[in-house]
Amino acid sequence: MEAGTEDPGLTRRPTLASSWDAPCGALTQNLFLSRGGLGAGEFDWEELLAPPAQGQELVNLKRILNNQDENPCFLYLACDPNGGEEIDSIGVLSSARNMEVYLGEEYCGTSRGKTVCTVLDNSGHEIILYKKYLKLESSTQACKVKMELMEKNLTDYIDQRISKLQEHIDDKLALLVDLLQNSNSLSSGMPLRQYDSGERLSNGER
């Protein structure tokens, strides 16, 4: 999300918090607000969710160390009960692919992200940013946004592939050791056993 000049008609800023750790005040500074309803100007979500300006600092949310099993990150947006403002739509630009919006525990809808750009984080790693937008069926003073990250699924897939590769290498090494041992037996006058690797030759023979 991009920080900018908010609508002067807003009386109080909503609060934005996260279930993951964030630098103090960073979320609020990157919260852009606009009035809706009668007489309000047209809100350009495409412009708001555009790629960040060059040199613009991104908000880095970190998973709480004692809660490693919780993959989703939750954002909590709330208006001042006495301010008169309500939330009727939400847009997020982040590395999370999808977002789900809840009113309390009631599911409201899902927005599937569209790729915007690729940026570098503080460690020099590439991060893909996705834009998500959801218009609520009815306005509310508070909501919860679940950010669906893909890193856990990707990590599980990579670990699975590495495990299978390691098993394949172990099998090949065991076969090679057995062949070498039998080669030594052949030099001693014992017959060499025939091995079938299961891989067919280009002419169709084994």
C-alpha positions as CSV (number, residue, x, y, z in Angstrom):
1,M,0.0,0.0,0.0
2,E,1.2,3.5,-0.7
3,A,1.3,6.4,1.7
4,G,-0.3,9.5,0.4
5,T,-2.5,12.6,1.1
6,E,-5.8,11.3,2.4
7,D,-9.2,12.8,2.0
8,P,-9.6,15.9,4.1
9,G,-13.2,14.9,4.9
10,L,-12.0,12.0,7.1
11,T,-12.2,12.9,10.8
12,R,-10.1,10.1,12.3
13,R,-7.6,7.6,10.9
14,P,-8.6,3.9,11.3
15,T,-6.1,1.7,13.0
16,L,-4.2,-1.1,11.2
17,A,-2.5,-3.9,13.0
18,S,-0.9,-7.2,12.1
19,S,-0.6,-10.7,13.6
20,W,3.1,-10.6,12.5
21,D,5.7,-8.2,13.8
22,A,6.0,-4.8,12.0
23,P,8.1,-1.7,12.5
24,C,6.4,0.7,14.8
25,G,4.0,2.9,12.9
26,A,4.9,1.4,9.5
27,L,1.5,0.0,8.7
28,T,-0.4,3.1,9.6
29,Q,2.0,5.2,7.4
30,N,1.3,3.0,4.5
31,L,-2.5,3.1,4.9
32,F,-4.2,5.2,2.2
33,L,-7.8,6.3,2.9
34,S,-10.5,7.8,0.7
35,R,-14.1,8.7,1.3
36,G,-16.9,6.8,-0.3
37,G,-20.6,7.4,-0.7
38,L,-22.5,10.3,-2.1
39,G,-20.4,13.2,-3.4
40,A,-17.1,11.3,-3.0
41,G,-14.6,11.4,-5.9
42,E,-14.0,8.3,-8.0
43,F,-11.4,6.1,-6.3
44,D,-8.7,4.8,-8.7
45,W,-7.6,1.4,-7.3
46,E,-5.4,0.8,-10.3
47,E,-3.4,3.9,-9.5
48,L,-3.3,3.1,-5.8
49,L,-2.1,-0.5,-6.3
50,A,0.5,0.5,-8.9
51,P,4.2,-0.5,-8.4
52,P,5.9,1.3,-5.6
53,A,7.9,4.4,-6.5
54,Q,11.7,3.9,-6.9
55,G,13.3,4.1,-3.5
56,Q,10.1,3.7,-1.6
57,E,10.6,1.7,1.5
58,L,8.4,-1.4,1.8
59,V,6.9,-2.7,5.0
60,N,8.5,-5.9,6.1
61,L,6.3,-8.1,8.3
62,K,8.0,-10.9,10.2
63,R,6.4,-14.1,11.6
64,I,6.5,-14.2,15.4
65,L,9.2,-16.6,16.4
66,N,7.0,-18.7,18.8
67,N,4.3,-19.1,16.2
68,Q,6.2,-20.7,13.2
69,D,3.3,-23.1,12.4
70,E,1.0,-20.2,11.6
71,N,1.6,-19.5,7.9
72,P,-1.1,-16.9,7.2
73,C,-0.6,-13.3,8.2
74,F,-3.7,-11.4,9.5
75,L,-4.3,-7.7,9.1
76,Y,-6.8,-6.0,11.5
77,L,-8.4,-2.8,10.2
78,A,-10.7,-0.8,12.5
79,C,-12.4,2.6,12.4
80,D,-13.1,4.8,15.4
81,P,-16.6,3.8,16.7
82,N,-17.3,7.5,17.3
83,G,-15.8,8.8,14.1
84,G,-18.7,7.9,11.7
85,E,-16.5,6.3,9.1
86,E,-16.9,2.7,7.8
87,I,-15.0,0.4,5.5
88,D,-16.6,-0.5,2.2
89,S,-13.7,-1.8,0.1
90,I,-10.1,-3.0,0.6
91,G,-7.1,-3.0,-1.6
92,V,-3.7,-4.5,-0.8
93,L,-0.4,-4.5,-2.6
94,S,1.9,-7.2,-1.1
95,S,3.8,-10.4,-1.6
96,A,0.8,-12.4,-0.5
97,R,-0.8,-14.1,-3.5
98,N,-4.4,-14.0,-2.3
99,M,-6.4,-12.4,0.5
100,E,-9.6,-13.3,2.4
101,V,-11.7,-10.8,4.3
102,Y,-13.7,-11.6,7.4
103,L,-16.1,-9.6,9.6
104,G,-15.3,-11.1,12.9
105,E,-15.3,-14.8,12.1
106,E,-17.8,-14.4,9.2
107,Y,-16.2,-15.0,5.8
108,C,-16.9,-12.1,3.3
109,G,-14.9,-12.9,0.2
110,T,-11.6,-13.7,-1.5
111,S,-9.5,-11.6,-3.9
112,R,-7.0,-13.5,-6.0
113,G,-4.0,-11.4,-6.6
114,K,-2.7,-10.2,-10.0
115,T,1.1,-9.8,-10.6
116,V,2.2,-6.1,-10.5
117,C,6.0,-6.2,-10.4
118,T,9.1,-7.7,-8.9
119,V,11.2,-5.8,-6.3
120,L,14.2,-6.5,-4.1
121,D,14.0,-6.8,-0.4
122,N,16.6,-5.6,2.1
123,S,18.5,-8.9,1.6
124,G,18.6,-8.5,-2.2
125,H,16.1,-11.3,-2.8
126,E,13.4,-10.9,-5.5
127,I,9.8,-10.6,-4.3
128,I,6.8,-10.6,-6.5
129,L,4.1,-8.1,-5.5
130,Y,0.4,-8.9,-6.1
131,K,-2.5,-6.5,-6.1
132,K,-5.8,-7.6,-4.4
133,Y,-9.1,-5.7,-4.2
134,L,-12.4,-6.6,-2.7
135,K,-15.7,-4.6,-2.5
136,L,-17.6,-5.5,0.6
137,E,-21.3,-6.3,0.3
138,S,-22.0,-4.0,3.3
139,S,-19.8,-1.5,5.0
140,T,-18.3,-2.2,8.4
141,Q,-16.4,-0.5,11.2
142,A,-13.8,-3.3,11.5
143,C,-12.6,-6.3,9.5
144,K,-9.9,-8.9,9.4
145,V,-7.8,-9.7,6.3
146,K,-6.1,-13.0,5.9
147,M,-3.0,-12.9,3.7
148,E,-2.3,-16.2,2.0
149,L,1.4,-16.8,1.5
150,M,2.8,-19.4,-0.9
151,E,6.1,-20.0,0.8
152,K,5.1,-23.0,2.9
153,N,3.7,-24.9,-0.1
154,L,6.7,-24.1,-2.1
155,T,9.1,-25.1,0.6
156,D,7.2,-28.4,1.1
157,Y,7.4,-29.1,-2.6
158,I,11.2,-28.4,-2.7
159,D,11.8,-30.6,0.3
160,Q,9.8,-33.4,-1.3
161,R,11.8,-33.2,-4.5
162,I,15.1,-33.1,-2.7
163,S,14.1,-36.2,-0.6
164,K,13.2,-38.1,-3.8
165,L,16.5,-37.0,-5.5
166,Q,18.5,-38.2,-2.4
167,E,16.7,-41.6,-2.5
168,H,17.6,-41.9,-6.2
169,I,21.2,-41.1,-5.6
170,D,21.4,-43.5,-2.7
171,D,20.0,-46.3,-4.9
172,K,22.5,-45.6,-7.6
173,L,25.4,-45.5,-5.2
174,A,24.4,-48.8,-3.7
175,L,24.2,-50.3,-7.2
176,L,27.6,-48.9,-8.0
177,V,29.2,-50.4,-4.8
178,D,27.6,-53.8,-5.6
179,L,29.0,-53.7,-9.1
180,L,32.5,-52.9,-7.9
181,Q,32.4,-55.7,-5.3
182,N,31.2,-58.2,-8.0
183,S,33.9,-56.9,-10.3
184,N,36.5,-57.8,-7.7
185,S,34.8,-61.2,-7.4
186,L,35.1,-61.8,-11.1
187,S,38.8,-61.2,-11.1
188,S,38.9,-64.0,-8.5
189,G,37.2,-66.4,-10.9
190,M,33.5,-65.9,-9.7
191,P,30.8,-65.0,-12.3
192,L,29.5,-61.5,-12.5
193,R,25.8,-61.1,-12.0
194,Q,23.8,-59.2,-14.6
195,Y,22.1,-56.0,-13.5
196,D,19.0,-54.3,-15.0
197,S,18.8,-50.6,-14.2
198,G,15.3,-50.4,-15.6
199,E,16.3,-47.9,-18.1
200,R,15.8,-48.8,-21.8
201,L,18.4,-48.1,-24.4
202,S,17.7,-46.0,-27.5
203,N,17.3,-49.1,-29.7
204,G,14.6,-50.5,-27.4
205,E,16.9,-53.1,-25.8
206,R,17.9,-53.3,-22.1
